Amino acid sequence: MKRLANIPEVITDIPSLPAVASKVLQLITCENSSINDLMDVVSLDHSFASRLIRIANSPYYTRDTRVGDVSDAIIRIGFTTVRALVFAASLRDMGLMSDSTDRVLWEHNTAVALGATVIARETGLLPSGEPLIHGLLHDVGKVLINRTLREKYGEVIRRVQEQKIPFIEAERSLLGFDHNDVGEYVAERWNLPDHLSFVLANHHREDLLTVKDATLRKTVLSVKAADALCSSLGIGMACTFDLSDEEWKYLKLSNPRKRSGICERIEEEFPSHRDFIMGQGN
C-alpha cells in the first residue's frame, strides 16, 4: 500500500482511453454484445478491417477458404480475440508507442498476448481469446513509467540487462514501486474490469495456484507462462525466468516439447499480430 500511495505523485501523465477502447470495454462487460456490435466498433477505424482480414488469412487461422470481409474474419478469428485485438490497436491513439523503448515493450506485450492465446487453445483450459487482452495489458505499467520517467526508466532497463535481475527488483530499488503497482493504479483510473486489474497487479506472484477463482487462476497463469516463454525467445527486455513444476503441470505444459511447440506458434504468428496492434506493415 505504501508503494501505491506514491504513484499518483509520480506517474502523472496517464492519458484517457480512446473512444474505440472504451467501446470495446463496454462490449467486454455486456453479456449480450454481438458480432454486429463489434463490427460497429471496427468500422470506426477503416484500417482495422484490412488488418483483421490479413490475420484471418494467416497460417494460424487459415482453413480451406480465404475470408474477404470483416464479418467472416470475426467468425474465423473469434469474437473474444477480435475484441481484444481492436482494443489493443486503439491504444496507438494514446501515444504509448512513441519511442523505441515503448515499441519494444509493446512487442513483448503483443507476443505475451499471442502466447497466452495459444496456450489457451492448445490446452483447452480457457476459450482461446479469453487471456489475450490480459496479455496485451499485463506490462502496461512499464510503458506508463517509461512515458513519465524516461531517463530513470532507462537506468532500470540497464540494471535489468547488466545484472540479469527481474524488472520488479530493479524498479523497486530505483523507483520505490514497480510496474505491477502502476498497472493496478491505471486499471483503477481506466475503470478496467476486476479480472483485468488482478492480472495487471499480480502476474509475477509465486502463489498464483492459490487464487480461488478458477477462471482467473487459469488466465493469470496463462499470462505468466506466456511471459516466460516470450522472454526465453528474446522478445522484450526482461531476463528469462521459469514457472514452477506445479504451475507447468497445472497448465498441462509439463512436457518441454509441448512448450517448444507453443514457442514455434508464437514465432510464426507474431509478425501479423504485431502489425495489427502496432500499425506496422501495409
NORNORKA-V505934 format. One record per residue. RES is the residue in one letter. OMEGA is omega in whole degrees, 0 to 359 (NA if undefined). BURIAL is b if it has 9 or more other C-alpha atoms within 8 Angstrom, else e. D_CENTER is the distance of its C-alpha to the mean C-alpha in Angstrom with 1 decimal. Layout:
RES;OMEGA;BURIAL;D_CENTER
RES;OMEGA;BURIAL;D_CENTER
This chain:
M;180;e;24.8
K;179;e;26.6
R;182;b;23.5
L;183;b;22.0
A;182;e;25.3
N;190;e;25.2
I;181;b;21.9
P;180;e;23.3
E;186;e;26.1
V;181;e;23.9
I;188;b;20.6
T;186;e;22.6
D;178;e;20.9
I;182;e;18.1
P;175;e;18.2
S;177;e;18.5
L;175;b;16.0
P;182;b;17.3
A;181;e;19.4
V;180;b;17.2
A;179;b;14.2
S;179;b;16.8
K;178;b;18.3
V;177;b;15.2
L;177;b;14.9
Q;178;e;18.5
L;180;b;18.0
I;184;e;15.5
T;180;e;18.2
C;183;e;21.1
E;185;e;22.3
N;180;e;24.5
S;188;b;22.1
S;176;e;23.0
I;179;b;22.4
N;177;e;24.8
D;181;b;22.9
L;177;b;19.7
M;177;b;22.1
D;179;e;23.5
V;180;b;20.1
V;183;b;19.6
S;179;b;23.1
L;178;e;22.4
D;186;e;21.0
H;181;e;23.1
S;178;e;21.0
F;188;b;18.3
A;183;b;21.0
S;181;e;21.9
R;176;b;18.4
L;180;b;17.6
I;179;b;21.0
R;177;b;20.3
I;181;b;17.2
A;180;b;19.4
N;177;b;22.1
S;184;b;20.1
P;183;e;21.3
Y;185;e;18.5
Y;188;b;19.7
T;174;b;23.2
R;183;e;26.2
D;183;e;29.8
T;177;e;29.4
R;178;e;27.3
V;182;b;26.0
G;179;e;27.3
D;188;e;26.0
V;183;b;23.0
S;177;e;24.1
D;178;b;24.5
A;179;b;21.1
I;180;b;19.5
I;183;e;21.7
R;182;e;20.9
I;182;b;17.1
G;184;b;17.0
F;184;b;16.9
T;180;e;13.7
T;180;b;11.7
V;179;b;13.4
R;180;b;12.9
A;179;b;9.1
L;180;b;9.7
V;177;b;12.4
F;183;b;10.7
A;181;b;8.3
A;181;b;11.5
S;181;b;13.5
L;176;b;11.9
R;182;b;14.1
D;182;e;17.0
M;181;b;16.2
G;182;e;17.1
L;178;b;13.9
M;193;b;14.3
S;178;e;18.0
D;186;e;18.7
S;178;e;18.2
T;177;e;16.3
D;185;b;13.8
R;177;b;13.4
V;178;b;13.0
L;180;b;10.3
W;174;b;8.4
E;178;b;9.5
H;178;b;8.1
N;180;b;4.5
T;180;b;5.6
A;179;b;7.5
V;177;b;5.7
A;178;b;4.2
L;180;b;7.9
G;179;b;9.3
A;178;b;8.4
T;178;b;9.9
V;178;b;12.8
I;180;b;13.5
A;182;b;13.8
R;185;b;16.1
E;184;e;18.1
T;182;b;18.8
G;181;b;19.3
L;184;e;18.0
L;167;b;15.9
P;193;e;15.9
S;181;b;13.7
G;189;b;11.6
E;185;b;11.2
P;188;b;8.1
L;182;b;6.1
I;177;b;5.4
H;178;b;5.0
G;180;b;2.5
L;185;b;1.5
L;191;b;4.2
H;181;b;5.1
D;180;b;7.2
V;176;b;8.2
G;178;b;11.5
K;181;b;12.2
V;183;b;12.0
L;174;b;14.4
I;180;b;16.6
N;180;b;17.0
R;186;b;17.9
T;187;b;20.5
L;189;e;21.8
R;182;b;21.5
E;180;e;24.5
K;181;e;23.9
Y;172;b;20.3
G;176;b;21.8
E;177;e;24.0
V;182;b;21.1
I;179;b;19.6
R;180;e;23.2
R;178;b;23.8
V;185;b;20.7
Q;182;b;21.8
E;184;e;25.5
Q;179;e;25.7
K;180;e;22.8
I;179;b;21.6
P;177;b;18.3
F;185;b;16.6
I;178;b;17.4
E;179;b;21.0
A;180;b;21.5
E;181;b;19.9
R;181;b;22.2
S;186;e;25.1
L;186;e;25.0
L;184;e;23.4
G;176;e;24.3
F;181;b;20.8
D;185;b;17.3
H;174;b;13.8
N;177;b;13.3
D;180;b;16.4
V;176;b;15.2
G;178;b;12.0
E;180;b;14.5
Y;182;b;16.8
V;176;b;14.6
A;177;b;13.5
E;180;b;17.3
R;182;e;18.1
W;180;e;15.9
N;179;e;17.1
L;177;b;13.9
P;184;e;14.8
D;183;e;15.7
H;175;e;13.4
L;179;b;10.3
S;181;b;12.4
F;182;b;13.3
V;179;b;9.9
L;185;b;9.4
A;194;b;13.0
N;188;b;13.6
H;177;b;11.3
H;181;e;13.9
R;180;e;16.8
E;183;e;19.4
D;186;e;20.8
L;177;b;18.0
L;180;e;20.5
T;178;e;22.5
V;189;b;20.1
K;182;e;22.5
D;187;e;20.4
A;181;e;19.9
T;179;e;17.0
L;178;b;15.1
R;179;b;16.2
K;182;b;15.1
T;184;b;11.6
V;177;b;11.1
L;175;b;13.0
S;177;b;11.1
V;179;b;7.9
K;180;b;10.6
A;178;b;12.3
A;177;b;9.7
D;180;b;9.3
A;182;b;13.1
L;180;b;13.6
C;176;b;11.6
S;178;b;13.6
S;177;b;16.6
L;181;e;16.2
G;178;e;16.3
I;184;b;13.0
G;184;b;12.5
M;187;b;15.1
A;172;b;14.9
C;183;b;17.8
T;175;e;17.6
F;184;e;17.7
D;172;e;18.4
L;175;b;18.2
S;177;e;21.6
D;181;e;23.7
E;179;e;23.5
E;177;b;19.7
W;180;b;19.8
K;180;b;22.7
Y;180;e;21.1
L;181;b;18.3
K;182;e;21.2
L;180;b;20.2
S;182;b;23.2
N;180;e;24.5
P;180;e;23.3
R;178;e;24.1
K;177;b;21.7
R;178;b;18.9
S;178;e;20.3
G;178;e;20.1
I;177;b;16.4
C;179;b;16.1
E;179;e;18.4
R;178;b;16.4
I;181;b;13.3
E;182;e;15.8
E;188;e;17.5
E;184;b;14.8
F;183;b;12.6
P;183;e;15.1
S;178;b;15.1
H;177;b;11.4
R;181;b;11.4
D;181;b;14.7
F;187;b;13.6
I;187;b;10.7
M;175;b;12.6
G;176;e;16.0
Q;181;e;17.4
G;182;e;20.1
N;NA;e;22.6
